[in-house]
Amino acid sequence: MTTGLIPGGQTPDPRPTDALPQQRHEPTGQAALHADNRPRSSVITARAAASFEPVGRSVASARAFVRDTLQGWGFADIVDDAVVLTSELVTNAVVHAGTSADVLCLRADDGVRIEVSDHYPEREIPLQGQAVNMGNLDREGGRGLQLCAALAARWGVDYTPTHKQVWFQLDLPERPVGTRAAGPSLPAHLLPLADGRVRVAVVQIDRTGAITSWNEDGEELFGYAAEQVIGKALTDLAAWPHTPGTSTGIAEALQLSRWEGSYGIRGANGRVISVYASHLRVRDTGGEPSTVCLLVRDHERAVLQTPLRVPASDTSTSSDGQSTDPFEVFIGSPAPDDLDGLLQRTVERARDMLDADSAFLLLATDDETELEVRASTGLPSARQRFARVPVEAGPGRYGSARMPAVHDDLTAVPGAVPLLSGTGMRSVVTVPLKVEGRLTGSLGVAAEAPGRYSNEEALRLQFAADRIALAVESARLGELERLRRGSLSFLVEASDLLAGTLDRDQTLALMAQMTVPSLATWCAVYTIADQASEPYLSYVLHEDEDLIDGIKALLSKVPPPDPVPTPGARVWSAPGEAAHQAALRSSMRSLGLSGGPTRQLASGIGPTLATASAVGGETVVLPLVARNRVIGMLTLGKPTDEHFRQEILELAEDLSRRAALALHNARLYSERTAISQSLQRSLLPPELPEIDGVEVEVIYRAAGEGNEVGGDFYDLFPIRDGAYGFAIGDVCGTGPNAAAVTGLARHALRLLAREGLSGPAVLERLNSAILDEGARSRFLTLLYGELWPQEDGSAQLKVVCAGHPLPLRLRQDGTVEPAAEPQPLLGVMEDLELYEQAVTLDPGDVLLCVTDGVTERREGTRMLGDDGLADVLTTCTGLTAGAVAARIMRAVERFASDAPSDDMAILAMRVPGLHKD
């Protein structure tokens, strides 16, 4: 495609350079396909031209070119008609004629002229005097010229030897200066109702998203004073409907030049208030951009957007008494990428066009077997959004949505239109929406009186449906593409979040938080411990936190869903039925109809009804299947009479598969972690004994995530009356293998010491036991000693230091000295000759024993070392054993910024001395 835009300049020739010069003239006489020959005296102020190849995708490109051009010129009022006409004419050229198409847009002060040229005029030149056939209403194609006659102010066809050119002109509607949209004056009884005074919150947001202005109506609507919210981000208050791929995020919406839509604002009381918002991007005199937000309650959106319905008697004639084309009610539809707005405005205008009481529009599924409710007006079935009905509801043409149908009285054929059952509608006309012969939807209007519609109204509605079908399908495909892209992004993010934790409870919380409110209004997760266990309600979440307890209580009284492993979502009606019955019983008791006491019911009926409303819509269950076993169920619910759309259920199914695997992994990890921690705790002494006359403090840190015990260990235990054994050791390495040797050493020490053996004999036999482990053996450094508190307040010790960092003795005068000599470590040589050394701790002395994880603490090339440890210990004079141990550990942690890579153990013993009364 080639394009050119020359404001006020010479029109570029969109044709190839070797083409013959164009000879343009106005049609005259009977050969002209146009009845308006008034001279065109408007001044051309801008031109835009483009050429399109003879391929199907060029039609969409031509529509986009015309739309972008007219919107850039500020002609939004006529964009949709121009796009429809251009689409028809370009389709004739590139699809039916099989030639390239040249499109030229000319801007004037009173409207726009658009010219579409192809290269095979001889196929379409009419004979002189021949009646012009502009197409049949029953045909799906060939309506280009008929549309020009219906929509354009002027149109015509020009011929040259090489080109045929169809042109049309659209005039701008006459409106008072500064008016964007206006409606007729209506009697007071036709004006929309409002609950008291309509409050419009005016909120201004700066370029960072922070609130800079908050008016009094904002305080009344949401309960926040201006000083409470100014400076905060609006995103902190907004409850955005995060349906993947179907809506812009609020941060993005605040950056758009204009935006209108619905979302929620969390009020000061914690409840979410649904609002309808209109955003306008502005800039101040200094060029600083900001966004002005006008917010009203969602049910008062007519204040900002919805046009008033004009009575049928007012639509047939204009203010000057001239007849108005009934199809002009579709002019000004939303842009094709706004599917919900396009569908809602379509049903409203279809209702008004045929003076109906209600209207509805359904879109077909991909396989064209079902129709999904997407928009309605005047029907209680508006609450049945995304409900589905079959395309073939019965035999014959009147039971199929593929053909137009007129029903004079629905009471004579119950169920003929399932959507209208129980609505009070009697007569209805339905027509299909088709694109290239394929069913894409169904449009219908209905009235409470019988016999209101005939074949004439069906043809009018069918013509309207044909006009809007292409835009609807384009918008639907755009929405589907956005949904798919959003779904992929949603699943990638969900997978990352689920993979980021192995905690079972956190996994359950993530599952619920990812579905609410993105996929559902509320969510419940059931888990199954094993095949013999019943499903257990593990987690409940609702977008309104105040309703969580009520839903949890309701579900606890309902039997859980059956753990069926069949993939896909299945409807579960039990919660809705239970909620309905609970609300009915509460209402009867409040009215005194149940025969029981009615006191104190007023405070209880509100929560019951709120819970019933919250779970009264469609509820679906998806199995959580991992390793070919159902390990739980994911339950998703909607509020009263709401339904899930198929795309959301498919996305939820994909999410449930990922969540099931994450939950299974988290469960296995939790079980194995619990087993590991239980075994590790068995390797540590359950508690330290209290020794009269001696303070003892131990600090232990195992390296590695999830480890409670590593290669370092300690112990303090009574040997016999008045004697205690203590030990601190370090097995080579860390982790489970080192912990196994730790358990052997600790239990062997206690057993051998209580046999009455001396310290050297205990360590020699422990050395033999370690060597007997063969390939699993590891060398061990160990400080073992025996302690006897004395009556004079001192303590006698005998210690053996087998390859371990030497114990340090801190005297009351602040001097620090080793309390033992180094000897060979254990687990290396068979024949060891060890000896014990006697040490006396005077009152106030401290004995500090550590593992090498303390002394070998590193920061780059620096190491704390024995000297650094001694320096820290000299500052501990007069401290208790607990304070000494804490100061040593704090110094070790501050020495380096990285997490410790080795196990650490600190054992501090202090003799406080005798206390005199």
Number of C-alpha atoms within 10 A of each C-alpha: 13 11 15 15 17 14 14 15 12 11 17 15 15 19 20 8 8 6 10 12 13 14 11 13 10 12 17 13 10 15 16 18 20 19 14 13 13 7 7 6 7 12 12 18 13 19 23 24 24 23 23 23 18 20 14 14 13 21 24 15 18 23 21 13 20 25 22 14 20 22 13 10 12 11 17 17 18 21 24 23 22 23 20 20 25 28 21 19 28 31 25 21 25 22 17 11 18 17 19 21 29 26 25 23 23 23 23 18 12 14 17 24 21 22 21 25 27 24 22 19 18 13 9 10 13 16 10 10 10 9 11 12 11 15 15 11 15 9 8 14 15 18 21 21 24 16 18 27 18 12 21 19 15 18 22 22 22 20 21 17 13 16 24 22 20 23 23 23 22 20 17 16 10 8 10 9 6 6 8 9 9 10 9 10 9 13 7 7 7 12 11 11 9 11 8 6 6 12 18 21 22 18 20 23 24 20 14 13 20 18 22 18 17 21 14 15 17 21 17 13 19 19 16 17 15 16 10 12 18 18 16 15 17 20 16 12 17 18 18 18 18 18 20 22 19 20 16 14 15 18 13 8 16 25 18 13 12 15 14 15 16 16 18 19 21 17 16 15 9 14 15 19 17 19 22 21 24 19 22 18 19 15 12 8 6 6 8 10 15 23 24 20 22 20 29 26 19 17 12 20 18 15 18 15 13 11 14 14 17 17 13 14 8 12 19 14 14 11 10 6 8 9 11 14 14 17 17 15 18 21 14 15 22 20 16 21 16 16 22 17 15 21 26 20 22 27 23 24 25 28 25 21 25 22 18 23 16 25 27 28 25 26 25 22 16 10 7 16 13 20 24 22 25 21 26 27 21 18 18 14 20 18 17 22 18 19 22 23 17 16 20 17 17 14 8 9 13 18 18 19 26 22 16 22 20 21 22 19 19 20 15 10 10 12 15 18 20 12 18 20 15 11 13 14 20 20 22 28 25 28 26 26 31 19 17 9 10 12 23 23 28 26 27 27 31 28 24 17 16 16 15 20 20 15 12 9 16 21 16 18 25 24 18 23 23 20 19 20 21 19 23 26 19 16 20 19 14 17 20 15 14 16 21 17 14 17 23 15 14 20 18 13 13 19 15 11 15 24 17 11 16 18 17 19 15 13 24 24 15 17 26 24 18 21 24 22 20 17 24 26 20 27 29 23 23 22 21 19 13 12 11 7 9 17 22 15 17 15 18 21 24 24 20 16 12 14 18 20 15 18 24 18 11 19 19 12 10 13 11 17 20 13 22 16 17 12 13 15 20 15 13 18 15 15 24 25 16 18 24 19 13 18 21 16 16 21 19 15 19 19 12 13 12 13 9 10 11 15 10 9 14 13 9 11 19 14 16 23 19 18 26 26 18 25 30 23 23 22 25 22 23 27 27 31 24 19 9 8 16 21 24 31 27 26 24 28 28 22 21 16 19 21 21 21 16 15 13 17 19 14 18 23 20 14 23 23 17 20 25 26 18 25 29 20 19 22 19 15 15 16 13 12 14 13 12 17 16 12 16 19 14 12 24 18 15 9 9 13 12 12 16 11 21 22 16 21 18 19 16 20 19 22 21 16 6 12 19 21 29 29 25 32 28 26 22 24 21 19 19 12 7 12 15 20 23 19 23 24 28 29 25 18 17 20 17 15 16 22 24 20 24 27 18 14 23 21 14 16 21 19 13 18 21 16 11 12 13 16 22 20 18 20 29 17 18 21 22 17 17 21 19 12 12 10 7 12 19 20 20 27 23 28 27 25 23 23 22 19 20 17 10 11 18 21 21 15 19 19 24 25 29 23 19 25 24 23 21 21 27 25 20 16 11 15 14 18 14 15 21 20 17 15 20 17 20 26 22 16 12 13 9 18 11 16 17 20 14 13 17 17 25 19 19 19 25 30 22 25 24 29 27 19 22 25 19 16 21 19 13 7 5 11 16 19 15 15 11 13 18 21 13 14 22 16 15 20 17 18 15 20 25 17 14 25 25 17 17 22 19 11 15 22 15 10 15 16 9 11 9 18 13 20 26 26 23 24 25 25 22 28 23 21 19 12 7 4 3
